Amino acid sequence: MNTELALQCKYDKQVAVWLIFVALVIFGMIILGGVTRLTHSGLSMVDWNPIMGVMPPLSETDWMQTFTRYQSFPEYQKVNAGMSLEEFKSIFYFEYFHRILGRLIGLLFLLPCLYFWFRGAIRKPMRPQMVIMFVLGGFQGLLGWYMVKSGLVNDPQVSQYRLTAHLISAVIIYCYILWVAFGLLTISSEKVIGDTARKMYRYSVVMTLLVIFMIITGGFVAGTKAGFSYNTFPLMAGQFIPDNMYVLQPFWLNWFENVTAVQFNHRMIAYILVLLVPLYCFAIRRLQITKRSGFAAHLLLGMLVIQVSLGVATILLHVPVAIASIHQGGAIVLLTLVLFITREIKPDREDLSCV
């Protein structure tokens, strides 16, 4: 390996580590977003000030002004009437740190990106990918405020459509960053490529999309508060297929607004994954396309057991904040493992020759 190629490979590893770190912070952001929702804190900050909103209220006067502003909105008047200032502070800080972490992610991405870019550490084919990541991050911030605005109205409920869009946007950014990072760390010389491996890759893509679909249905469970209904397992109200599943018209509206159908759909996706993931892991292990994909398959199978257990506990215990938040994080871990395997076994990719 010549000196120039060795230097580029060194840069590739540095860029990959940086991107994985950013993805980890986004992972934390998703967890904190779930906690913010579960503690009903998302509407506590009624203004959007991307620059001036960095500092929280510091004096008692500032707090009273912020609290008075909150009291003029329907959530206080219809849901939290009589709330004390101290109680307000407890929900305010969840939303505040959620927004601050979003700004921090922007800086953690932009500043190192500029450093690597002007140092020539980012390969030219990757530069458009960096621009896309940054644009997606900015869009995510706007989408977050668009979501909050849906609850600053006469009916103080955040739209489940906007909440799920905000969640999935974060998941897409997370996946895209990791896809690029994993590609920089993949050792192509270890791969066993053939028609069977290519079919396995297509199967892996389907599995990745299925896990993302599970997260989407989970977003609607959160947005409609469907998790607080039917707190039994494995049956719902004593039935496998409960009544009142499709009472709304038009029919498709039930999938997004009927709590019975929303929770049922989320359970069904979980059952499908329980059936397919072990078969998928067995196939990955049998083919041995790469050693790392086989090891990740073991982790994936174990994570599936943990995730299902967390889901059942969340339902039976009436959605406790801690367990429900860990359950949301578990879905992202599950997705990360499937995504890693998919990237690891992807055939016919560019050989970066860093071996």
VENRADA-V304734 format. One record per backbone hydrogen bond with DSSP energy under -0.5 kcal/mol. CO is the residue of the C=O (numbers start at 1). NH is the residue of the N-H. Records with the same first field share a line. If there is no record, write none. Layout:
CO->NH + NH
This chain:
2->6
3->7
4->8
5->9
6->10
7->11
8->12
9->13
10->14
11->15
12->16
13->17
14->18
15->19
16->20
17->21
18->22
19->23
20->24
21->25
22->26
23->27
24->28
25->29
26->30
27->31
28->32
29->33
30->34
31->35
32->36
33->37
34->38
35->39
36->41 + 42
37->40
41->44
44->46
47->49
49->53
51->54
52->55
59->63
60->64
61->65
62->66
63->67
64->68
65->69
66->70
67->71
68->72
69->72
70->73 + 76
73->76 + 77
74->78
75->79 + 80
80->83
84->88
85->89
86->90
87->91
88->92
89->93
90->94
91->95
92->96
93->97
94->98
95->99
96->100
97->101
98->102
99->103
100->104
101->105
102->106
103->107
104->108
105->109
106->110
107->111
109->113
110->114
111->115
112->116
113->117
114->118
115->119
116->120 + 121 + 122
117->120
121->123
123->126 + 127
124->127 + 128
126->130
127->131
128->132
129->133
130->134
131->135
132->136
133->137
134->138
135->139
136->140
137->141
138->142
139->143
140->144
141->145
142->146
143->147
144->148
145->149
146->150
147->150
148->151 + 152
149->152
151->153
154->156
155->157
159->163
160->164
161->165
162->166
163->167
164->168
165->169
166->170
167->171
168->172
169->173
170->174
171->175
172->176
173->177
174->178
175->179
176->180
177->181
178->182
179->183
180->184
181->184 + 185
182->186
186->188
187->190
188->191
191->193
194->198
195->199
196->200
197->201
198->202
199->203
200->204
201->205
202->206
203->207
204->208
205->209
206->210
207->211
208->212
209->213
210->214
211->215
212->216
213->217
214->218
215->219
216->220
217->221
218->222
219->223
220->224
221->225 + 226 + 227
222->225
225->228
226->229
230->232
235->237
236->239
239->236
240->242
244->247
250->253
251->254
252->255
253->256 + 257
254->258
257->259
258->262
259->263
260->264
261->265
262->266
263->267
264->268
265->269
266->270
267->271
268->272
269->273
270->274
271->275
272->276
273->277
274->278
275->279
276->280
277->281
278->282
279->283
280->284
281->285
282->286
283->287
284->288 + 289
289->192
290->294
291->295
292->296
293->297
294->298
295->299
296->300
297->301
298->302
299->303
300->304
301->305
302->306
303->307
304->308
305->309
306->310
307->311
308->312
309->313
310->314
311->315
312->316
313->317
314->319
315->318
320->324
321->325
322->326
323->327
324->328
325->329
326->330
327->331
328->332
329->333
330->334
331->335
332->336
333->337
334->338
335->339
336->340
337->341
338->342
339->343
340->344
341->345
343->346
350->352
353->355
